[in-house]
Amino acid sequence: MTAQTDALLVIGSGQQRYREYLLASAAERHPLWLIDAAEPTWQRPHVAGFSVVPLLDRARLVPDRERILATAEEIAASRRIAGVFTYDETMVTTAALIAEKLGLPGLTVDGADRCRNKHRTRSALTLVGLPQPRFALAYTLKEAREAAPAVGFPMVLKPRGMGASIGVVRVDDPAAFDDSFTMAEQAGHGGSPDYEGGVLLEEYMTGPEISIDGVCVDGVYEPMFIAHKQTGFEPYFEETGHVVDAADDLLTDPDLLHVLRSAHEALRVSTGITHTEVLFTERGPVVVEVNARLGGDLIPWLGELATGIRPGRVAAELALGERPDLTRTEHRTAGIRFTYPPRDCRVQEVSVPSVDSVEGLLRAEAIADEGTELRLPPGGYLSRYAYVVCAAPERTACERSLDEAAGGAHLTSVPLD
């Protein structure tokens, strides 16, 4: 029986559209206390209490960890804190710090940083002999030019600590290198100030890409579900869709499981939830990155629709130090497709199909309001005007429904100069 004074801390709540389902399912498992930068609105039905504190201190160019930690300690003085978790990429090391300071289950600060810092990730995985691209870290254009010959063309440039493929670009030859490095470096200033600056140069490797949301309990890794990623807008890597199949053969693939388990051990992820991106190359499965949180782009909801596993509840149970139940109660395929404008534009109107107009369509939502400026890479990222979510008994039918539903989303806009 949970005492009324118990609370599970949640650091940051994110956008309602993409994160409310996680907060709601976590709240079903345990009373939540939210620490966020503003008073809750849509979050109120899901939290037992809240504290308002700046999450980022831009004046000092660091996350305001001291203030967040002090707030957590104040809460701990009046009620028992049973655990702490976050699904916000910028807050994973902060949540780990609170867990360490208060003696709670979860990632260590070192483990969270090994995931958060892409250069540390690459170094740790290389050290244990996992297949990796050639890579180098550069903070200035001069350093990047000096490192480029050893990496070789074509290569991929990516900010040291961003997510969602923001600022990631393929460079095919030296002629495009300087501008691409500048773009990637500047994109790295849009996230956590702890990881501003620094661009990773990586050998370009080809193959289909997946993401795996999984759990670690006492150092033992287990996948929950796999999403097959769709990308577009070459030479950039904008994520345009994901498909999760409950019956995916890769869930039991021995080579993939070996790479995943070895990677989590090398990154010192002992207890927690992760979102790992893997590229299938001629060298075998290669880890692109490991994020110490649930996936974005509604991927965890796709996993829930396809398998019945509730990722928000799983995250809460891990934070409480419990072994989550990963039993599959659903066996189908679910997918999401994002729609993008054909050019940079200012939105006038967005329309989406009704859920009863396409077989398997579960949700269709406009996500760009009138007057919104949408700019395609490299001028902007995640410039979507709508998305559709579909489910079907098997993957072919799901893909067919996604094509039809996405084709029913329409944008009226004015081109931008």
Buried (B, 14 or more C-beta within 10 A) or exposed (E): EEEEEBBBBBBBBBEEEBBBBBBBBBBEBBBBBBBBEEEBEEBEEBBBBBBEBBBBBEEEEBBBBEBBBEBBEEBBEEBEBBBBBBBBBBBBBBBBBBBBBBEBBBBBBEBBBBBBBBBBBBBBBBEEEBBBBBBBBBEEBEBBBEBBEEBEBBBBBBBBBBBBBBBBBBBEEEEBBEEBBBBBBEBBBEBBBBBBBBBBBBBBBEBEBBBBBBBBBEEEBBBBBBBBBBBBBEBBBBBBBBBBBBBBEBBEBEEBBEBBBBBBBBBBBBBBBBBBBBBBBEEBBBBBBBBBBBBBBBBBBBBBBBBBBBBBBBBBBBBBBBEBEBEBEBEBBBBBBBBBBEEBBBBEEBEBBEBEEBEBBBBBEBBBEEEBBBBBBBEEBBBBBBBBBBBBEEBEBBBBBBBBBBEBBBBEBEEEE
